């Protein structure tokens, strides 16, 4: 069974704000050793769609979290794109 998810724009903005606020709160409470890691699943457009690399569809989450955990089906070409992302 394939699950189809599409969050509304307002929900995406709220989620991004939550992740950012969680990160700041954890840093304030625990210190710099606290990490918020985003799992590559929901895109910045609100779709459930694993990217397997850092790109424009998931970069927003990388920016509000400390790190991103890319899906396990990544390929070397995607990792090269991720490593070279400016």
N, CA, C and O atoms as a DFTB+ gen file, in Angstrom:
344 C
 N C O
     1  1       0.840      -1.175       0.000
     2  2       0.000       0.000       0.000
     3  2       0.885       1.238       0.000
     4  3       1.720       1.403       0.890
     5  1       0.714       2.094      -0.973
     6  2       1.500       3.314      -1.088
     7  2       0.755       4.452      -0.413
     8  3      -0.407       4.720      -0.720
     9  1       1.427       5.107       0.497
    10  2       0.832       6.211       1.235
    11  2       1.105       7.513       0.501
    12  3       2.248       7.810       0.155
    13  1       0.073       8.273       0.268
    14  2       0.212       9.573      -0.387
    15  2      -0.060      10.664       0.643
    16  3      -1.116      10.689       1.274
    17  1       0.902      11.559       0.801
    18  2       0.788      12.639       1.774
    19  2       1.060      13.953       1.065
    20  3       2.007      14.062       0.286
    21  1       0.238      14.938       1.334
    22  2       0.477      16.281       0.841
    23  2       0.023      17.249       1.916
    24  3      -1.171      17.379       2.186
    25  1       0.975      17.921       2.522
    26  2       0.658      18.915       3.537
    27  2       0.398      20.254       2.872
    28  3       0.985      20.569       1.836
    29  1      -0.476      21.033       3.466
    30  2      -0.766      22.359       2.931
    31  2       0.383      23.305       3.250
    32  3       1.130      23.088       4.204
    33  1       0.519      24.354       2.447
    34  2       1.606      25.324       2.601
    35  2       1.684      25.848       4.028
    36  3       2.778      25.962       4.582
    37  1       0.556      26.167       4.628
    38  2       0.542      26.687       5.990
    39  2       1.094      25.666       6.975
    40  3       1.807      26.028       7.911
    41  1       0.772      24.395       6.770
    42  2       1.281      23.339       7.644
    43  2       2.787      23.194       7.501
    44  3       3.484      22.972       8.492
    45  1       3.294      23.314       6.293
    46  2       4.733      23.235       6.048
    47  2       5.447      24.364       6.779
    48  3       6.479      24.138       7.412
    49  1       4.908      25.577       6.699
    50  2       5.509      26.712       7.394
    51  2       5.511      26.487       8.901
    52  3       6.496      26.791       9.574
    53  1       4.413      25.957       9.433
    54  2       4.340      25.661      10.870
    55  2       5.350      24.585      11.260
    56  3       5.998      24.686      12.302
    57  1       5.481      23.566      10.431
    58  2       6.421      22.488      10.716
    59  2       7.856      23.006      10.703
    60  3       8.648      22.655      11.578
    61  1       8.196      23.832       9.727
    62  2       9.543      24.407       9.663
    63  2       9.813      25.269      10.896
    64  3      10.904      25.220      11.463
    65  1       8.831      26.050      11.304
    66  2       8.980      26.885      12.498
    67  2       9.150      26.011      13.747
    68  3       9.960      26.328      14.618
    69  1       8.391      24.915      13.836
    70  2       8.504      24.005      14.962
    71  2       9.912      23.396      15.040
    72  3      10.524      23.381      16.108
    73  1      10.419      22.899      13.915
    74  2      11.750      22.277      13.902
    75  2      12.804      23.305      14.314
    76  3      13.701      22.994      15.098
    77  1      12.698      24.523      13.790
    78  2      13.643      25.585      14.132
    79  2      13.567      25.923      15.620
    80  3      14.594      26.057      16.286
    81  1      12.342      26.061      16.138
    82  2      12.146      26.394      17.550
    83  2      12.619      25.263      18.448
    84  3      13.211      25.512      19.498
    85  1      12.366      24.022      18.048
    86  2      12.849      22.871      18.795
    87  2      14.372      22.899      18.879
    88  3      14.948      22.678      19.944
    89  1      15.007      23.168      17.767
    90  2      16.477      23.231      17.731
    91  2      16.999      24.299      18.682
    92  3      17.905      24.039      19.475
    93  1      16.428      25.504      18.605
    94  2      16.877      26.585      19.485
    95  2      16.644      26.240      20.957
    96  3      17.502      26.489      21.803
    97  1      15.476      25.666      21.253
    98  2      15.156      25.309      22.629
    99  2      16.082      24.244      23.189
   100  3      16.515      24.329      24.338
   101  1      16.381      23.243      22.379
   102  2      17.293      22.195      22.827
   103  2      18.692      22.737      23.063
   104  3      19.351      22.372      24.036
   105  1      19.145      23.611      22.168
   106  2      20.479      24.209      22.336
   107  2      20.533      25.020      23.622
   108  3      21.534      24.981      24.338
   109  1      19.463      25.755      23.922
   110  2      19.419      26.580      25.126
   111  2      19.368      25.708      26.377
   112  3      19.975      26.042      27.395
   113  1      18.653      24.604      26.304
   114  2      18.453      23.751      27.475
   115  2      19.615      22.786      27.694
   116  3      20.065      22.608      28.825
   117  1      20.100      22.169      26.633
   118  2      21.094      21.099      26.742
   119  2      22.491      21.563      26.341
   120  3      23.491      21.038      26.831
   121  1      22.554      22.543      25.455
   122  2      23.841      23.015      24.961
   123  2      24.076      22.559      23.535
   124  3      23.204      21.965      22.901
   125  1      25.259      22.844      23.047
   126  2      25.581      22.578      21.646
   127  2      25.614      21.095      21.292
   128  3      25.601      20.747      20.111
   129  1      25.657      20.223      22.283
   130  2      25.679      18.787      21.968
   131  2      24.302      18.274      21.516
   132  3      24.198      17.174      20.973
   133  1      23.259      19.063      21.738
   134  2      21.911      18.683      21.290
   135  2      21.828      18.797      19.773
   136  3      22.287      19.781      19.193
   137  1      21.250      17.803      19.143
   138  2      21.127      17.797      17.687
   139  2      19.696      17.482      17.270
   140  3      19.077      16.555      17.794
   141  1      19.181      18.254      16.331
   142  2      17.915      17.945      15.679
   143  2      18.277      17.491      14.265
   144  3      18.844      18.251      13.480
   145  1      17.942      16.250      13.962
   146  2      18.265      15.670      12.658
   147  2      16.965      15.411      11.913
   148  3      16.087      14.705      12.407
   149  1      16.849      15.985      10.725
   150  2      15.659      15.800       9.886
   151  2      15.838      14.550       9.039
   152  3      16.878      14.355       8.410
   153  1      14.812      13.707       9.029
   154  2      14.832      12.535       8.158
   155  2      14.242      12.931       6.806
   156  3      13.134      13.463       6.734
   157  1      14.972      12.674       5.762
   158  2      14.566      13.038       4.405
   159  2      13.306      12.274       4.013
   160  3      13.369      11.121       3.588
   161  1      12.164      12.937       4.164
   162  2      10.909      12.291       3.793
   163  2       9.943      13.306       3.192
   164  3       9.544      13.170       2.035
   165  1       9.571      14.301       3.950
   166  2       8.632      15.318       3.462
   167  2       9.424      16.437       2.794
   168  3      10.380      16.961       3.365
   169  1       9.017      16.793       1.588
   170  2       9.701      17.874       0.868
   171  2       9.200      19.233       1.353
   172  3       8.213      19.315       2.085
   173  1       9.872      20.272       0.948
   174  2       9.461      21.638       1.289
   175  2       8.119      21.989       0.653
   176  3       7.486      22.969       1.046
   177  1       7.684      21.200      -0.323
   178  2       6.388      21.399      -0.970
   179  2       5.275      20.621      -0.262
   180  3       4.104      20.741      -0.624
   181  1       5.644      19.821       0.753
   182  2       4.653      19.083       1.522
   183  2       4.369      17.676       1.044
   184  3       3.434      17.043       1.533
   185  1       5.144      17.169       0.107
   186  2       4.932      15.821      -0.424
   187  2       5.801      14.810       0.314
   188  3       6.919      15.123       0.722
   189  1       5.285      13.605       0.481
   190  2       6.095      12.507       0.981
   191  2       6.901      11.984      -0.201
   192  3       6.367      11.293      -1.068
   193  1       8.187      12.315      -0.230
   194  2       9.010      11.996      -1.395
   195  2      10.475      12.036      -0.983
   196  3      11.050      13.110      -0.809
   197  1      11.073      10.862      -0.828
   198  2      12.472      10.771      -0.424
   199  2      13.358      11.254      -1.560
   200  3      13.180      10.854      -2.711
   201  1      14.304      12.107      -1.236
   202  2      15.179      12.694      -2.246
   203  2      16.497      11.934      -2.385
   204  3      17.086      11.910      -3.465
   205  1      16.959      11.319      -1.311
   206  2      18.212      10.548      -1.316
   207  2      19.447      11.405      -1.549
   208  3      20.532      10.880      -1.800
   209  1      19.290      12.691      -1.470
   210  2      20.389      13.652      -1.613
   211  2      19.886      14.986      -1.085
   212  3      18.680      15.183      -0.938
   213  1      20.798      15.895      -0.802
   214  2      20.416      17.245      -0.412
   215  2      20.163      18.042      -1.679
   216  3      21.046      18.164      -2.528
   217  1      18.946      18.588      -1.810
   218  2      18.610      19.370      -2.994
   219  2      17.554      20.419      -2.632
   220  3      17.228      20.594      -1.458
   221  1      17.039      21.091      -3.605
   222  2      16.076      22.157      -3.377
   223  2      14.762      21.713      -2.754
   224  3      14.028      22.535      -2.205
   225  1      14.456      20.421      -2.834
   226  2      13.210      19.917      -2.255
   227  2      13.297      19.658      -0.753
   228  3      12.275      19.638      -0.067
   229  1      14.510      19.459      -0.241
   230  2      14.652      19.174       1.190
   231  2      15.628      20.112       1.905
   232  3      15.852      19.977       3.107
   233  1      16.195      21.042       1.179
   234  2      17.172      21.965       1.763
   235  2      16.576      22.812       2.890
   236  3      17.270      23.149       3.849
   237  1      15.299      23.153       2.774
   238  2      14.662      23.955       3.822
   239  2      14.783      23.272       5.177
   240  3      15.038      23.935       6.182
   241  1      14.605      21.960       5.216
   242  2      14.676      21.212       6.471
   243  2      16.105      21.152       6.990
   244  3      16.338      21.219       8.196
   245  1      17.048      21.027       6.085
   246  2      18.459      21.024       6.471
   247  2      18.834      22.359       7.109
   248  3      19.638      22.402       8.040
   249  1      18.252      23.444       6.609
   250  2      18.555      24.784       7.126
   251  2      17.995      25.012       8.527
   252  3      18.600      25.750       9.304
   253  1      16.858      24.403       8.878
   254  2      16.266      24.629      10.203
   255  2      16.696      23.573      11.220
   256  3      16.491      23.755      12.420
   257  1      17.283      22.482      10.761
   258  2      17.770      21.429      11.651
   259  2      19.299      21.502      11.706
   260  3      19.919      22.335      11.044
   261  1      19.883      20.627      12.495
   262  2      21.346      20.565      12.558
   263  2      21.935      19.689      11.469
   264  3      23.079      19.878      11.055
   265  1      21.148      18.730      11.009
   266  2      21.643      17.773      10.024
   267  2      20.450      17.150       9.315
   268  3      19.298      17.350       9.701
   269  1      20.751      16.394       8.276
   270  2      19.709      15.667       7.558
   271  2      20.163      14.223       7.406
   272  3      21.314      13.951       7.062
   273  1      19.242      13.300       7.668
   274  2      19.499      11.880       7.481
   275  2      18.865      11.501       6.157
   276  3      17.641      11.487       6.033
   277  1      19.680      11.196       5.178
   278  2      19.167      10.878       3.854
   279  2      18.684       9.440       3.802
   280  3      19.206       8.572       4.502
   281  1      17.702       9.199       2.982
   282  2      17.109       7.879       2.854
   283  2      18.181       6.857       2.488
   284  3      19.204       7.205       1.899
   285  1      17.945       5.620       2.833
   286  2      18.944       4.562       2.670
   287  2      19.167       4.135       1.221
   288  3      20.049       3.316       0.965
   289  1      18.406       4.656       0.272
   290  2      18.588       4.262      -1.134
   291  2      19.408       5.278      -1.918
   292  3      19.294       5.368      -3.141
   293  1      20.240       6.045      -1.204
   294  2      21.067       7.050      -1.873
   295  2      22.056       6.375      -2.818
   296  3      22.390       5.200      -2.665
   297  1      22.507       7.142      -3.786
   298  2      23.488       6.678      -4.771
   299  2      24.694       7.615      -4.742
   300  3      24.590       8.746      -4.267
   301  1      25.810       7.159      -5.237
   302  2      27.044       7.953      -5.231
   303  2      26.848       9.284      -5.949
   304  3      27.378      10.302      -5.504
   305  1      26.102       9.298      -7.046
   306  2      25.887      10.547      -7.791
   307  2      25.148      11.564      -6.926
   308  3      25.473      12.751      -6.961
   309  1      24.162      11.119      -6.153
   310  2      23.440      12.008      -5.261
   311  2      24.315      12.522      -4.137
   312  3      24.192      13.678      -3.730
   313  1      25.198      11.674      -3.633
   314  2      26.117      12.105      -2.582
   315  2      27.102      13.140      -3.119
   316  3      27.469      14.076      -2.407
   317  1      27.525      12.979      -4.350
   318  2      28.416      13.976      -4.967
   319  2      27.707      15.323      -5.096
   320  3      28.300      16.369      -4.830
   321  1      26.433      15.296      -5.506
   322  2      25.655      16.542      -5.580
   323  2      25.501      17.164      -4.203
   324  3      25.615      18.381      -4.054
   325  1      25.243      16.341      -3.197
   326  2      25.094      16.823      -1.824
   327  2      26.395      17.449      -1.329
   328  3      26.380      18.531      -0.742
   329  1      27.512      16.776      -1.561
   330  2      28.805      17.262      -1.088
   331  2      29.191      18.573      -1.763
   332  3      29.874      19.400      -1.158
   333  1      28.767      18.773      -2.996
   334  2      29.134      19.981      -3.749
   335  2      28.108      21.100      -3.638
   336  3      28.283      22.156      -4.245
   337  1      27.039      20.888      -2.872
   338  2      25.993      21.905      -2.720
   339  2      26.548      23.098      -1.956
   340  3      27.148      22.945      -0.892
   341  1      26.344      24.269      -2.502
   342  2      26.837      25.494      -1.831
   343  2      25.724      26.176      -1.140
   344  3      25.930      27.220      -0.519
